[in-house]
Amino acid sequence: MSRIDVVLGDITSLDVDAIVNAANSTLLGGGGVDGAIHAAAGPRLLEVCRSIGGCPTGQARMTDGFDLKARRVIHAVGPVWKGGLHGEAALLSSCYRNSLQLASGSGVGSMAFPAISTGAYAYPALDATRIAVTTVREYLDINSRPERVIFCCFSRGHFAIYKQVLADVAA
């Protein structure tokens, strides 16, 4: 578990190899963390995202970080919460796993995730956190890269949930 950490802060300010964007399927920016990453990365990010042509839910795409400290941005499209009976858990786990695979394949040593799908997509925070931590832990158990994964929480509420789930998983 020493390869996983949680911090309270702004993901756009982290000095890591890659940050994950909780993107929508167009990849053209939006609200929340998506809008913050697009604003901090500058207009070239939007230009590159336009050329990608979108991304399905549960998948991820990688771009340069442009004006961010992070050298790369992994755009992961999480599911909209529809009550939990429409494959949301599998899709959420898939976007974490696909992000990790992109990072590993690109030699990323350190990366940071936001709380994907817990904002405008209304995924219950505790359930989403359990999926995120479990998926990342299982991936790191059998892969040497990335060497470090950070869960970056913008709110104190999410931070407390991540701290508790990480403690529960480590116990």
GROMACS elastic network, one bead per residue, 0.5 to 0.9 nm:
[ bonds ]
;  ai    aj funct       b0    kb
    1     4     6  0.54785   500
    1     5     6  0.80796   500
    1   137     6  0.73498   500
    1   140     6  0.89206   500
    1   166     6  0.82824   500
    1   169     6  0.86395   500
    1   170     6  0.66502   500
    2     5     6  0.72299   500
    2   148     6  0.82363   500
    3   137     6  0.89026   500
    3   140     6  0.80302   500
    3   146     6  0.86626   500
    3   147     6  0.62698   500
    3   149     6  0.61582   500
    3   150     6  0.83298   500
    4   133     6  0.86973   500
    4   136     6  0.83706   500
    4   137     6  0.78840   500
    4   147     6  0.88713   500
    4   148     6  0.59996   500
    4   150     6  0.57836   500
    4   151     6  0.76895   500
    4   166     6  0.84856   500
    5   148     6  0.79084   500
    5   149     6  0.64367   500
    5   151     6  0.62287   500
    5   152     6  0.85666   500
    5   163     6  0.86568   500
    5   166     6  0.83275   500
    6   149     6  0.85124   500
    6   150     6  0.53915   500
    6   152     6  0.58424   500
    6   153     6  0.73400   500
    6   159     6  0.71529   500
    6   162     6  0.68132   500
    6   163     6  0.67840   500
    6   166     6  0.84899   500
    7   150     6  0.70153   500
    7   151     6  0.63297   500
    7   152     6  0.50029   500
    7   153     6  0.61439   500
    7   154     6  0.86359   500
    7   159     6  0.70166   500
    8    11     6  0.88982   500
    8   151     6  0.85626   500
    8   152     6  0.58505   500
    8   154     6  0.58301   500
    8   155     6  0.69801   500
    8   156     6  0.69374   500
    8   158     6  0.86823   500
    8   159     6  0.60530   500
    9    12     6  0.88814   500
    9    13     6  0.81773   500
    9    14     6  0.85832   500
    9   152     6  0.62984   500
    9   153     6  0.59478   500
    9   154     6  0.51467   500
    9   155     6  0.77871   500
   10    13     6  0.57181   500
   10    14     6  0.72227   500
   10    33     6  0.88225   500
   10   152     6  0.71642   500
   10   153     6  0.74410   500
   10   154     6  0.59123   500
   11    14     6  0.54935   500
   11    19     6  0.70624   500
   11    20     6  0.85678   500
   11    33     6  0.80064   500
   11    36     6  0.88613   500
   11    37     6  0.80484   500
   11   112     6  0.72046   500
   11   113     6  0.78837   500
   11   114     6  0.70996   500
   11   152     6  0.59380   500
   11   153     6  0.77853   500
   11   154     6  0.77373   500
   12    15     6  0.85960   500
   12    19     6  0.76966   500
   12    33     6  0.84907   500
   12    36     6  0.71791   500
   12    37     6  0.58957   500
   12    40     6  0.65949   500
   12    41     6  0.82104   500
   12    68     6  0.65352   500
   12    69     6  0.75425   500
   12    70     6  0.78212   500
   13    40     6  0.86966   500
   13    68     6  0.72216   500
   13    69     6  0.65336   500
   13    70     6  0.80867   500
   14    19     6  0.79354   500
   14    68     6  0.84028   500
   14    69     6  0.64418   500
   14    70     6  0.66887   500
   14   112     6  0.79686   500
   14   152     6  0.89068   500
   15    18     6  0.84196   500
   15    68     6  0.84064   500
   15    69     6  0.51026   500
   15    70     6  0.54666   500
   15    71     6  0.85190   500
   15   110     6  0.89763   500
   16    19     6  0.69940   500
   16    69     6  0.70884   500
   16    70     6  0.50588   500
   16    71     6  0.73547   500
   16    72     6  0.86665   500
   16   108     6  0.88116   500
   16   109     6  0.80961   500
   16   110     6  0.53862   500
   16   111     6  0.56470   500
   16   112     6  0.71948   500
   17    69     6  0.82579   500
   17    70     6  0.51367   500
   17    71     6  0.52647   500
   17    72     6  0.61941   500
   17    73     6  0.86861   500
   17   103     6  0.88607   500
   17   107     6  0.89987   500
   17   108     6  0.57132   500
   17   109     6  0.63520   500
   17   110     6  0.52208   500
   17   111     6  0.57823   500
   17   112     6  0.85930   500
   18    64     6  0.88190   500
   18    65     6  0.77070   500
   18    69     6  0.88906   500
   18    70     6  0.51285   500
   18    71     6  0.58275   500
   18    73     6  0.54235   500
   18    74     6  0.68223   500
   18   103     6  0.75373   500
   18   108     6  0.68072   500
   18   109     6  0.84051   500
   18   110     6  0.65663   500
   18   112     6  0.65644   500
   18   113     6  0.89812   500
   19    65     6  0.83551   500
   19    70     6  0.62762   500
   19    71     6  0.83046   500
   19    72     6  0.65313   500
   19    73     6  0.51135   500
   19    74     6  0.62000   500
   19    75     6  0.85789   500
   19   110     6  0.86604   500
   19   111     6  0.54067   500
   19   113     6  0.61967   500
   19   114     6  0.82855   500
   20    23     6  0.85984   500
   20    62     6  0.89355   500
   20    72     6  0.85254   500
   20    73     6  0.56772   500
   20    75     6  0.57696   500
   20    76     6  0.66184   500
   20    99     6  0.74544   500
   20   111     6  0.74145   500
   20   112     6  0.60615   500
   20   113     6  0.50118   500
   20   114     6  0.66808   500
   20   116     6  0.88649   500
   21    33     6  0.67404   500
   21    34     6  0.57815   500
   21    37     6  0.69500   500
   21    73     6  0.65980   500
   21    74     6  0.59279   500
   21    76     6  0.59385   500
   21    77     6  0.82155   500
   21   113     6  0.74236   500
   21   114     6  0.71268   500
   21   116     6  0.80843   500
   22    32     6  0.85144   500
   22    33     6  0.64079   500
   22    34     6  0.57262   500
   22    74     6  0.87667   500
   22    75     6  0.63647   500
   22    76     6  0.55050   500
   22    77     6  0.60839   500
   22    78     6  0.68498   500
   22   113     6  0.83165   500
   22   114     6  0.68203   500
   22   115     6  0.77247   500
   22   116     6  0.52345   500
   22   117     6  0.69135   500
   23    26     6  0.79141   500
   23    27     6  0.58475   500
   23    28     6  0.82052   500
   23    29     6  0.70285   500
   23    30     6  0.76603   500
   23    33     6  0.81331   500
   23    34     6  0.55120   500
   23    35     6  0.88593   500
   23    55     6  0.88822   500
   23    60     6  0.88651   500
   23    75     6  0.55047   500
   23    76     6  0.55654   500
   23    77     6  0.50538   500
   23    78     6  0.74051   500
   23   116     6  0.84928   500
   23   117     6  0.89789   500
   24    27     6  0.55759   500
   24    28     6  0.76043   500
   24    29     6  0.72837   500
   24    30     6  0.72761   500
   24    34     6  0.78760   500
   24    54     6  0.84123   500
   24    55     6  0.79431   500
   24    56     6  0.87411   500
   24    57     6  0.80861   500
   24    75     6  0.84203   500
   24    76     6  0.79049   500
   24    77     6  0.55101   500
   24    78     6  0.76225   500
   25    28     6  0.82132   500
   25    54     6  0.54076   500
   25    56     6  0.56954   500
   25    57     6  0.65028   500
   25    76     6  0.86106   500
   25    77     6  0.59986   500
   25    78     6  0.87490   500
   26    29     6  0.77311   500
   26    49     6  0.81945   500
   26    50     6  0.81149   500
   26    53     6  0.70060   500
   26    55     6  0.64849   500
   26    56     6  0.86213   500
   27    30     6  0.83941   500
   27    34     6  0.86403   500
   27    46     6  0.79867   500
   27    49     6  0.57492   500
   27    50     6  0.73452   500
   27    52     6  0.81815   500
   27    53     6  0.78681   500
   27    54     6  0.55091   500
   27    55     6  0.69469   500
   27    75     6  0.72088   500
   27    77     6  0.85282   500
   28    34     6  0.87858   500
   28    38     6  0.83424   500
   28    45     6  0.88256   500
   28    46     6  0.60191   500
   28    47     6  0.87453   500
   28    49     6  0.62024   500
   28    50     6  0.66075   500
   28    54     6  0.80729   500
   29    34     6  0.55320   500
   29    35     6  0.52783   500
   29    36     6  0.86207   500
   29    37     6  0.82223   500
   29    38     6  0.60826   500
   29    39     6  0.87412   500
   29    46     6  0.74189   500
   29    49     6  0.88784   500
   30    33     6  0.81924   500
   30    34     6  0.54794   500
   30    36     6  0.85160   500
   30    38     6  0.83651   500
   31    34     6  0.57129   500
   31    36     6  0.73881   500
   31   120     6  0.81136   500
   32    35     6  0.55067   500
   32    36     6  0.63159   500
   32    37     6  0.87578   500
   32   119     6  0.72754   500
   32   120     6  0.77954   500
   33    37     6  0.60259   500
   33    38     6  0.85428   500
   33   114     6  0.76323   500
   33   119     6  0.88157   500
   33   154     6  0.88523   500
   34    37     6  0.52949   500
   34    38     6  0.62661   500
   34    39     6  0.86173   500
   34    75     6  0.87757   500
   35    38     6  0.51602   500
   35    39     6  0.60575   500
   35    40     6  0.85592   500
   36    39     6  0.51255   500
   36    40     6  0.60890   500
   36    41     6  0.84759   500
   37    40     6  0.51592   500
   37    41     6  0.58895   500
   37    42     6  0.84849   500
   37    68     6  0.81404   500
   37    73     6  0.86468   500
   38    41     6  0.52223   500
   38    42     6  0.61741   500
   38    43     6  0.74400   500
   38    45     6  0.65135   500
   38    46     6  0.69492   500
   39    42     6  0.55036   500
   39    43     6  0.76095   500
   39    45     6  0.89725   500
   40    43     6  0.89855   500
   40    66     6  0.88039   500
   40    67     6  0.64922   500
   40    68     6  0.61631   500
   41    44     6  0.75098   500
   41    45     6  0.61875   500
   41    46     6  0.88228   500
   41    65     6  0.60772   500
   41    66     6  0.53406   500
   41    68     6  0.50387   500
   41    69     6  0.88399   500
   42    45     6  0.60847   500
   42    46     6  0.77133   500
   42    65     6  0.89732   500
   42    66     6  0.68491   500
   42    67     6  0.59418   500
   42    68     6  0.82501   500
   43    46     6  0.54277   500
   43    47     6  0.65806   500
   43    48     6  0.89899   500
   43    66     6  0.88327   500
   44    48     6  0.62814   500
   44    49     6  0.85642   500
   44    66     6  0.69415   500
   44    67     6  0.87830   500
   45    48     6  0.52724   500
   45    49     6  0.61006   500
   45    50     6  0.86203   500
   45    63     6  0.75581   500
   45    64     6  0.74871   500
   45    65     6  0.73266   500
   45    66     6  0.67425   500
   45    67     6  0.88644   500
   46    50     6  0.60940   500
   46    51     6  0.87475   500
   47    50     6  0.52735   500
   47    51     6  0.66791   500
   48    51     6  0.52129   500
   48    52     6  0.66267   500
   48    63     6  0.73245   500
   48    64     6  0.86725   500
   49    52     6  0.51675   500
   49    53     6  0.70234   500
   49    54     6  0.74581   500
   49    63     6  0.77168   500
   50    53     6  0.58163   500
   50    54     6  0.75832   500
   51    54     6  0.84706   500
   52    55     6  0.80113   500
   52    61     6  0.83251   500
   54    61     6  0.87312   500
   55    58     6  0.85442   500
   55    59     6  0.64357   500
   55    60     6  0.66475   500
   55    61     6  0.70167   500
   55    75     6  0.83806   500
   55    76     6  0.80996   500
   55    77     6  0.69722   500
   56    59     6  0.56341   500
   56    60     6  0.78684   500
   56    76     6  0.89549   500
   56    77     6  0.67117   500
   56    78     6  0.89597   500
   57    60     6  0.82234   500
   57    76     6  0.78470   500
   57    78     6  0.56222   500
   57    79     6  0.59954   500
   57    80     6  0.89704   500
   57    91     6  0.67421   500
   57    92     6  0.83749   500
   57    94     6  0.87987   500
   57    95     6  0.74969   500
   58    76     6  0.70624   500
   58    77     6  0.55831   500
   58    78     6  0.56136   500
   58    79     6  0.69394   500
   58    88     6  0.89975   500
   58    90     6  0.79852   500
   58    92     6  0.60180   500
   58    93     6  0.75364   500
   58    94     6  0.50447   500
   58    96     6  0.80246   500
   58    97     6  0.89354   500
   58    98     6  0.77523   500
   59    75     6  0.84223   500
   59    76     6  0.59746   500
   59    77     6  0.59890   500
   59    78     6  0.79477   500
   59    91     6  0.81677   500
   59    94     6  0.66650   500
   59    95     6  0.50241   500
   59    96     6  0.84414   500
   59    97     6  0.87083   500
   59    98     6  0.60016   500
   59    99     6  0.77030   500
   60    74     6  0.64382   500
   60    75     6  0.52777   500
   60    77     6  0.63464   500
   60    94     6  0.89705   500
   60    95     6  0.61739   500
   60    96     6  0.84228   500
   60    98     6  0.58929   500
   60    99     6  0.57234   500
   60   102     6  0.77842   500
   61    73     6  0.82993   500
   61    74     6  0.56053   500
   61    75     6  0.51554   500
   61    76     6  0.67030   500
   61    77     6  0.89746   500
   61    98     6  0.86410   500
   61    99     6  0.77254   500
   61   102     6  0.76798   500
   62    72     6  0.68657   500
   62    73     6  0.56786   500
   62    75     6  0.60832   500
   62    76     6  0.87916   500
   62    99     6  0.84174   500
   62   102     6  0.71906   500
   62   103     6  0.84630   500
   63    66     6  0.87047   500
   63    71     6  0.88176   500
   63    72     6  0.57627   500
   63    73     6  0.52936   500
   63    74     6  0.64551   500
   63    75     6  0.78644   500
   64    70     6  0.84641   500
   64    71     6  0.59367   500
   64    73     6  0.58863   500
   64    74     6  0.86184   500
   65    68     6  0.53161   500
   65    69     6  0.73390   500
   65    70     6  0.56778   500
   65    73     6  0.52687   500
   65    74     6  0.89633   500
   66    69     6  0.82125   500
   66    70     6  0.82129   500
   66    71     6  0.70479   500
   66    72     6  0.78650   500
   66    73     6  0.89079   500
   67    70     6  0.83633   500
   67    71     6  0.86815   500
   68    71     6  0.69362   500
   68    72     6  0.84042   500
   68    73     6  0.89222   500
   69    72     6  0.88512   500
   70    73     6  0.71973   500
   70   111     6  0.84988   500
   72   103     6  0.89843   500
   72   108     6  0.86462   500
   74    99     6  0.63588   500
   74   102     6  0.77575   500
   74   103     6  0.79069   500
   75    99     6  0.78206   500
   76    95     6  0.55607   500
   76    96     6  0.74059   500
   76    98     6  0.79819   500
   76    99     6  0.65821   500
   76   116     6  0.80185   500
   77    91     6  0.87939   500
   77    92     6  0.82555   500
   77    95     6  0.63389   500
   77   116     6  0.80566   500
   77   117     6  0.81712   500
   78    88     6  0.83239   500
   78    91     6  0.66457   500
   78    92     6  0.53451   500
   78    93     6  0.86788   500
   78    94     6  0.85167   500
   78    95     6  0.61599   500
   78    96     6  0.86342   500
   78   116     6  0.61013   500
   78   117     6  0.53194   500
   78   121     6  0.80619   500
   79    82     6  0.86460   500
   79    87     6  0.86349   500
   79    88     6  0.57179   500
   79    89     6  0.82843   500
   79    91     6  0.61811   500
   79    92     6  0.61221   500
   79    95     6  0.88930   500
   79   116     6  0.86411   500
   79   117     6  0.62066   500
   79   121     6  0.69035   500
   79   123     6  0.79413   500
   80    88     6  0.73165   500
   80   117     6  0.65687   500
   80   118     6  0.88203   500
   80   120     6  0.81389   500
   80   122     6  0.66372   500
   80   123     6  0.67427   500
   81    84     6  0.65042   500
   81    86     6  0.84704   500
   81    88     6  0.65479   500
   81   117     6  0.77397   500
   81   118     6  0.86368   500
   81   121     6  0.58898   500
   81   122     6  0.55539   500
   81   124     6  0.78644   500
   82    85     6  0.70646   500
   82    86     6  0.66671   500
   82    88     6  0.76019   500
   82   122     6  0.85798   500
   82   123     6  0.83004   500
   83    86     6  0.74235   500
   83    88     6  0.84252   500
   83   123     6  0.86399   500
   84    87     6  0.67202   500
   84    88     6  0.57574   500
   84    89     6  0.70968   500
   84   123     6  0.86959   500
   85    88     6  0.71271   500
   85    89     6  0.88147   500
   86    89     6  0.84111   500
   87    90     6  0.54730   500
   87    91     6  0.62503   500
   87    92     6  0.86698   500
   88    91     6  0.51054   500
   88    92     6  0.60265   500
   88    93     6  0.85435   500
   88   123     6  0.85965   500
   89    92     6  0.51552   500
   89    93     6  0.61259   500
   89    94     6  0.84503   500
   89   127     6  0.85608   500
   89   128     6  0.78665   500
   89   131     6  0.71699   500
   90    93     6  0.51789   500
   90    94     6  0.60066   500
   90    95     6  0.87556   500
   90   131     6  0.89164   500
   91    95     6  0.63203   500
   91    96     6  0.88528   500
   92    95     6  0.53360   500
   92    96     6  0.66195   500
   92    97     6  0.87821   500
   92   116     6  0.77918   500
   92   117     6  0.77868   500
   92   128     6  0.76030   500
   92   131     6  0.73084   500
   92   132     6  0.77496   500
   93    96     6  0.52944   500
   93    97     6  0.61773   500
   93    98     6  0.85693   500
   93   128     6  0.88444   500
   93   131     6  0.60583   500
   93   132     6  0.65743   500
   93   134     6  0.86145   500
   93   135     6  0.60224   500
   93   136     6  0.87687   500
   94    98     6  0.58599   500
   94    99     6  0.83408   500
   94   135     6  0.84409   500
   95    98     6  0.51352   500
   95    99     6  0.60391   500
   95   100     6  0.86014   500
   95   116     6  0.87871   500
   96    99     6  0.51544   500
   96   100     6  0.62846   500
   96   101     6  0.87163   500
   96   113     6  0.84869   500
   96   116     6  0.86181   500
   96   131     6  0.88473   500
   96   132     6  0.66679   500
   96   135     6  0.67996   500
   96   136     6  0.70077   500
   97   100     6  0.51019   500
   97   101     6  0.61950   500
   97   102     6  0.86923   500
   97   135     6  0.66111   500
   97   136     6  0.70834   500
   97   139     6  0.71545   500
   98   101     6  0.50029   500
   98   102     6  0.61846   500
   98   103     6  0.85475   500
   99   102     6  0.51884   500
   99   103     6  0.61869   500
   99   104     6  0.86263   500
  100   103     6  0.50125   500
  100   104     6  0.60534   500
  100   105     6  0.85179   500
  100   111     6  0.87225   500
  100   136     6  0.77466   500
  100   139     6  0.76441   500
  100   140     6  0.88692   500
  100   145     6  0.82347   500
  100   146     6  0.72911   500
  101   104     6  0.50673   500
  101   105     6  0.60407   500
  101   106     6  0.85399   500
  101   139     6  0.88406   500
  101   145     6  0.88327   500
  101   146     6  0.89826   500
  102   105     6  0.51912   500
  102   106     6  0.62292   500
  102   107     6  0.87775   500
  102   108     6  0.85001   500
  103   106     6  0.52272   500
  103   107     6  0.63184   500
  103   109     6  0.78698   500
  103   110     6  0.86015   500
  103   111     6  0.78107   500
  103   145     6  0.76156   500
  103   146     6  0.66286   500
  104   107     6  0.52950   500
  104   108     6  0.57819   500
  104   109     6  0.78153   500
  104   143     6  0.82311   500
  104   144     6  0.82583   500
  104   145     6  0.51289   500
  104   146     6  0.57051   500
  105   108     6  0.76352   500
  105   145     6  0.85201   500
  107   145     6  0.72504   500
  107   146     6  0.75086   500
  108   111     6  0.71231   500
  108   145     6  0.69499   500
  108   146     6  0.56941   500
  108   147     6  0.80511   500
  109   145     6  0.61122   500
  109   148     6  0.63654   500
  109   149     6  0.85852   500
  110   145     6  0.83120   500
  110   146     6  0.56850   500
  110   147     6  0.59410   500
  110   149     6  0.58834   500
  110   150     6  0.78210   500
  111   146     6  0.71435   500
  111   147     6  0.85948   500
  111   148     6  0.65054   500
  111   149     6  0.51272   500
  111   150     6  0.61975   500
  111   151     6  0.86757   500
  112   148     6  0.85042   500
  112   149     6  0.57007   500
  112   151     6  0.55995   500
  112   152     6  0.62262   500
  113   116     6  0.75545   500
  113   149     6  0.75850   500
  113   150     6  0.62394   500
  113   152     6  0.58855   500
  113   153     6  0.84711   500
  114   150     6  0.86873   500
  114   151     6  0.59677   500
  114   152     6  0.52069   500
  114   153     6  0.60925   500
  114   154     6  0.79523   500
  115   118     6  0.59202   500
  115   119     6  0.79011   500
  115   125     6  0.78324   500
  115   128     6  0.75472   500
  115   129     6  0.71908   500
  115   132     6  0.81163   500
  115   151     6  0.74004   500
  115   152     6  0.74379   500
  115   153     6  0.66400   500
  115   154     6  0.85974   500
  115   158     6  0.76422   500
  116   119     6  0.75774   500
  116   121     6  0.85971   500
  116   123     6  0.84262   500
  116   128     6  0.76012   500
  116   129     6  0.87928   500
  116   132     6  0.83779   500
  117   120     6  0.70088   500
  117   122     6  0.63945   500
  117   123     6  0.54736   500
  117   124     6  0.85522   500
  117   125     6  0.85742   500
  117   128     6  0.76051   500
  118   121     6  0.58777   500
  118   122     6  0.50719   500
  118   124     6  0.62432   500
  118   125     6  0.56507   500
  118   128     6  0.70474   500
  118   129     6  0.89904   500
  119   122     6  0.54686   500
  119   123     6  0.72949   500
  119   125     6  0.87532   500
  120   123     6  0.83718   500
  122   125     6  0.81997   500
  123   126     6  0.87542   500
  123   127     6  0.75825   500
  123   128     6  0.63809   500
  124   127     6  0.55664   500
  124   128     6  0.60821   500
  124   129     6  0.85606   500
  125   128     6  0.51039   500
  125   129     6  0.59417   500
  125   130     6  0.85929   500
  125   158     6  0.70207   500
  125   161     6  0.76467   500
  126   129     6  0.51145   500
  126   130     6  0.62558   500
  126   131     6  0.87300   500
  126   158     6  0.83971   500
  126   161     6  0.64312   500
  126   162     6  0.81420   500
  126   165     6  0.81504   500
  127   130     6  0.52450   500
  127   131     6  0.63795   500
  127   132     6  0.86888   500
  128   131     6  0.51642   500
  128   132     6  0.61032   500
  128   133     6  0.86479   500
  129   133     6  0.60206   500
  129   134     6  0.83321   500
  129   158     6  0.84879   500
  129   161     6  0.72723   500
  129   162     6  0.62551   500
  129   165     6  0.71028   500
  130   133     6  0.53386   500
  130   134     6  0.59363   500
  130   135     6  0.83483   500
  130   162     6  0.82626   500
  130   165     6  0.64126   500
  130   166     6  0.85813   500
  130   169     6  0.89015   500
  131   134     6  0.52572   500
  131   135     6  0.58973   500
  131   136     6  0.84235   500
  132   135     6  0.53234   500
  132   136     6  0.60975   500
  132   137     6  0.84685   500
  132   151     6  0.89723   500
  133   136     6  0.52541   500
  133   137     6  0.59336   500
  133   138     6  0.84829   500
  133   151     6  0.87681   500
  133   162     6  0.80996   500
  133   165     6  0.74201   500
  133   166     6  0.69160   500
  133   169     6  0.80703   500
  134   137     6  0.51507   500
  134   138     6  0.60453   500
  134   139     6  0.85095   500
  134   169     6  0.78886   500
  135   138     6  0.52726   500
  135   139     6  0.61832   500
  135   140     6  0.86721   500
  136   139     6  0.51101   500
  136   140     6  0.61177   500
  136   141     6  0.85374   500
  136   149     6  0.80809   500
  137   140     6  0.51840   500
  137   141     6  0.60720   500
  137   169     6  0.89180   500
  138   141     6  0.51616   500
  138   142     6  0.70082   500
  138   143     6  0.88934   500
  139   142     6  0.57562   500
  139   143     6  0.61268   500
  140   144     6  0.65465   500
  140   145     6  0.72319   500
  140   146     6  0.75704   500
  140   147     6  0.81978   500
  141   144     6  0.79765   500
  143   146     6  0.76603   500
  143   147     6  0.88354   500
  144   147     6  0.61763   500
  145   148     6  0.77569   500
  146   149     6  0.68680   500
  151   159     6  0.86231   500
  151   162     6  0.77473   500
  152   159     6  0.78590   500
  153   156     6  0.72873   500
  153   157     6  0.84910   500
  153   158     6  0.58666   500
  153   159     6  0.52958   500
  153   162     6  0.82411   500
  154   157     6  0.86965   500
  154   158     6  0.73417   500
  154   159     6  0.75310   500
  155   158     6  0.54372   500
  155   159     6  0.62435   500
  155   160     6  0.87662   500
  156   160     6  0.61345   500
  156   161     6  0.86482   500
  157   160     6  0.52962   500
  157   161     6  0.64165   500
  157   162     6  0.88041   500
  158   161     6  0.50613   500
  158   162     6  0.61614   500
  158   163     6  0.85812   500
  159   162     6  0.52123   500
  159   163     6  0.61590   500
  159   164     6  0.86555   500
  160   163     6  0.51220   500
  160   164     6  0.61974   500
  160   165     6  0.86567   500
  161   164     6  0.51850   500
  161   165     6  0.61569   500
  161   166     6  0.85296   500
  162   165     6  0.51508   500
  162   166     6  0.59626   500
  162   167     6  0.84340   500
  163   166     6  0.52445   500
  163   167     6  0.61499   500
  163   168     6  0.86512   500
  164   167     6  0.50776   500
  164   168     6  0.61206   500
  164   169     6  0.86278   500
  165   169     6  0.61090   500
  165   170     6  0.85319   500
  166   169     6  0.51604   500
  166   170     6  0.61244   500
  166   171     6  0.86508   500
  167   170     6  0.51307   500
  167   171     6  0.61904   500
  168   171     6  0.52410   500
